[in-house]
């Protein structure tokens, strides 16, 4: 039996899963939140039971100590299931990392250097790696990059139409994110359909608080909606997505907003929250049903942008064999799924209304029998994908 410990370290949080890879079973999972505050909250889930407590946790290293103690106290025993590798989610791999990579000093230097492209994520990811090396000496550490799946983008898709010298000097290009999810879901869709991945043209719609679309041709990412940062593309919970760049210049000149204020505006107080006052799609749909005008407009903008990308990727791929919805909104919102594909019947895309509103969970087909394109809902599992790639790397 081989276990993989999957780590997702944030600026003030540590998420983890211990996965037994022979059966791909989650043995335990947990979370340490509010690291560095007066009291952190912890949760360790095993055998369907959640063990919670509050205690001071000052650093990521201390968070790992708390995690190991939770395994000791509540199980499963790390002596019985010692991790053969620790897999780390790392957000930005730039142009340097295109697959899961065993961590060494040079890799850490590169992750740190790429922090200027992901200042909120890469430094925290690196702290998690350092803490894991102390907690599990001698165990290989593997970095799995959100950007890696999109390393195959062609120049036409990743190049921004700005001065080429400035772009090259400052590493300005589309990188794309959610790659771990897009890879997992596109492969799971091929398995569900019983067709070779190499033969499929798939559009994956990862719709959560953060959202992105990806065009996948034969298992290879050829276009994606997020760009230099995770801000570009679809409307999200609090992020604007696509925007005329002159809006920033105008707001700076007209409203006196500085760079920090514009950054906060676009990343934290735009999207559904900015348009409707609600950042959760469930609340937006409920408000729409109640006749709230702002919610009606906000939902229509969300769906309009989503349909725009579906159409663009259908054109770019020359048609699609499957359109797949995943993540929190994609897996749970029949309204969004129906809206995104409404009016595309002329392209052979037809939802089955009853299948779409079914409370069923798990991978499922929601298109009509006569639909030329299979429409699927596939729950994403980024932790399992990280574990698979980490194990394969060693």
N, C-alpha and C positions, 0 to 999 in steps of 0.2 A: 504494500500500500504506500502511496506517495501523496503527501499533503503539500499544498502550496498556500502560503500566507499572502493575501492580496492587501496592499496598503494604498489608501488614498489620503494623503496628508494635505491639509489646508493651512491657512495662516493661523487659525485658532481651533482646528479640529483634526481628529484622527478617526478615519473609518477603516474597518478591517473585516476580512472574512478569511476563515480557514477552510479550504476546500480539499476534500479527498478526491484525487484525480482519477482513480480507477473507475469510480462510479459517478464522478463529478457531483458529489454530494456536499452541501454546505454543512460543515460540522459545527461551526459557531460563527457569529458575526457580532460586531460591536461598534461603539461610537464613543469618543471622548470629545466633548464640546466645551467651548469657552475656556480654552487653554490660555493661561496668562491672566485670567480674571480672578477675582477673590475666591470664587468657588466654581469648579468645573463640574459638569454633569457627565456621568458615564452610564453606559448601557451595554450589557453583555448578554446576548441571546443564544441559548443552547437548548436543544430538545423542546422547542416551543415555549420556553420560559425566559422571561426577560428579568435580569438582575440589574437594578439601578441604584446609584448612590451619588452623593455630592461630596467633593473633597477638593482641597487646593491642588492644582496641577500647573506649575509655573512654565514648563518648557515641553517641547516635543519629546525630549529624552525621558522626562518624567511620565509623559503620556504612555510611552512604550512600557515603562515599568508598571504602570497601572494596568495596561492591557495584559501583560504576562501574568500579573497577580490574579487577574480575573480568570484566566485559563487555569491557573493553579487551584483557585477556590471553587470554581463552578464547572470546570472541564470544557472540552475534553483535555486530557493531559497532553501537554506538548512533548512529554517524554514518550508517550504512546504514539502520538502523531507528530513527530518532529518535521517542521517544514524543510523540504529538500531545496526550496528556493523561495525567496521573497520577491513578489512582483509588485512594482510601484507604478501607479499612474503618474506620468509626467506630461504636463500639458503641451509644452512647446519643444519640438525637436528641430525646428528650422529646416534648412536644406541638408543638415548633417546626419540626421537619423531617420532611416526609412524602414526600420524593423526593430523588434524587441532587441535590446542591447544589454549584455552583461556589464555591470557597472565596475569601472576602475577609476583611478585618479583622473585620467584624461577625460573620461566621460563626464565626471563631475565638473571638471573645469568648463567643459562645453555647455553643460546644462546651466551653469552659473552665467556664462557669457550670453546665453540666449534669454536670460532674465529680462533684458531690456525689451524683449518682444512680449513677455508675459510676466510683468512685475508683480502681479498679485498671486501668481501660481508657482512658477519655477522655483523661486527661493524656498517656498514652503515644501514643495516636492523634494527639494534637495535636503532640507532639514529632516524629512522623513527617512530618506536614504541613510543619512548620517546616524540617526537614532537607531535604525534597524541594524546597522553594522555593529553598533555597540551591544544591542540586545541579543543578536544572533551571530556571534563571531564565527567565521568560517563558513557560513551559509551564503551561497551566491545571491547577489542582489541583481535584479533585472529591471531595467527601465522600459516601460511600454508607453509610447508617445501618442497623444491624441492626434497629432499631425501626421503620423507616419503613413497611414493608409492613403493619404492624399499626395504622397511624394510622386505618384504616377501622373499627376495632372499635366497635360500638355501645356506648352508655353502660351498658346492662345487662351487657355483658361486661367493661368496663374499670373499673367503679366498685366499690370496696370498701365494705362496709357498716359504716363507722365515721363518727364525727362529720364532717359535710360541711365545716365550716369548717376544722377541723384538716387534713383531707385536701387541701383546696384550697390552703391556706397553705403546706403542706409538699410539694406535688406528689406526693401519695400516690395512685397508681392503677396499674392494670395497663398496662404498656407492651409486653411481649412482646419476644422476641429470636429469633435465627436467621431473621429475616425475609428476608434475601437468599437463603438456601437454600430456604425455603418458597416464595418467588416463583419461583425457577428451577425447582424440582421440579414445582410445580403446572402451570406452563406446559409443561414437558417431557412431563408425563403427557398433557396434552391433545393435544400433537403426536404422541405415540406412539400414542394411540388414534384419531387422525385425526378428532377432534371439536372443534368450536369451544369455546374456553376459556369463553366467556360462558354456555355451556349446562351446564357441569359442576359437580357438587358433589363436592368432593374432601377427603379427610382425609389430611394429610401427617404422617408420623411420622419426625422427624429424630432418630435414635437413635445418638448417639456417646457420648463421655465426658460431654458435656453433652447433654441430650435434651429435646425439646419436641414437642408435637403442635399441629397447626393445622387449623382448619376453614376451607375455602376455598370460597366460593360465587361462581361465575362469575368466578374470578380475583381475588376480593376476600377478604381475611382478615376473618372475622367472629368468630373466637374462637381463643385460643391458651393454652397451659398455663403458660408462664413469665409472671411478673408484674411487680411493681415492679423486681425484680432477676431474674437467671437462676436463682434458687434454687427458685422455686415450681414445682409441677407433678409431672412424672414422676420416678421414682427414677433417679439418674444414677450415674456412676462413683464420685464422692466426695461428691455433694450429696444431701441428704435428699429434696428435693421436698416435696410437701404434708405439713403437720404441724399438729397442734393448736397454736395460738399460745400456749396456756397452758403447754405443755411448757417453754417458755423461762422463764416466770415461776417455774414449779415448780423447774426445775434451778437457777435463781439462788438461790431460797430454800433448797432442800433440799441441793444439792451445792455451793453457794457459787460457782457459775460466773459470771464477769463477762461483760460484753458481748463483749470480744475473744475470750474462750474459747468463748463460744457461737457466735460468727461462725466461728471455726476449726472447731468441732465440726460445724456444719451444712454448711459449704462444702468442708471438706478431709478430714474423717474420718468421714463418714456415707455414705449410699448403699450401693452394693455393697461398697465397702471396709469400711465400718463393720459391715455385717451379716455379711460372709463372710471378711474379711481379704484380699480380692482385689478390685482395682478394675477389672480387665480382664474383660470378659464371656467371652472365650475361656477364661480360667482358671476362671471360675465354672462354666461349662458342663462343663469337664473334671472339676472337683471334684464336680459333681452326678452325673456319670456314674460316678464312683468311689464314690458313696454318702456323701459328706460332708454331714452333716445341716445344718450352717450354710449351705452352698452351696445345698442343696435349698430351704431356707426363703427364703434371699435371692432366688433366682431366681423363686420363686413370688410373692414380694412385688413384684418388678419387673414380672412379667407381669400380676399382678392390677391394679396401678395403670395399666398400659398399656391393658388391656381396659376399665377404668373410663372412661378418656378417649375411647376409640373409641366406646363406648356413648353417652357424653354428647354427642359430636359428631354421631353418627348421629341422635340425638333433636333436637339443635339445628338441623341442616341439613334435617331431614325426610327422611332417607335419604341415600345417597351413590351416586355413579356409580363412584367409584374410591377405593381405599385404597392409599396409596403409602408404601413403606418406603425410607429413605435414610440416608446417613452410615454410619460404620464398622460399628456393630452392625446397623442396619437392612439394609445391603447384604450382610452376610456371615454372619448368624446365622439359619439355618433354624429352630433351636429357638425363638428369640424370636418369629419371624414366625408359626410354627405356634401357639405358646402364646397369642399376642395375639388370634388369631381363632378359637381352639378354642371350640366351643359356640355360635358365632354363625351356624350353618347355618340356623337358623329365620328369620334375616333375609336369607337368600339369599346368604350369604358362604361360599364353599367354595374352599379351597385345593386345588391339584393336588399331591399329595405328591412326585411325581417332579420336577415343575417347581421346587418349593420347594427341594429339595436339590441341584438342578443346579449344577455348578461354573461355569456360564456367567457371564460378567460383562457389564456394559453394561445398558441398559434392557431389561426383559423382563417378560412376563406370567407370574404364578405361580398364578393362580386356575384352577379347573376350567372346562371348556367350558360347564357348566350353571350357573355362578355368576352371579347377578344383578348382583353388584358386581365390577368388575374389580379384582384385586389385583396391584399392580405393584411392581417394584424399579427405582428410577431413581437412578443415582449422582448425587450432588449435585456442583455445580461453582460454588462461591461466587465464585471468582476470575473466571471467565468472566462471571458475572452482574454483578460489580462493573465489569468492563471494558465490558460492554454499556451499563450505565447511565451510566458516566462519559463514554463516547463520545457517547451520546445527549444528555447534558447540555450538551455544547459544540457 
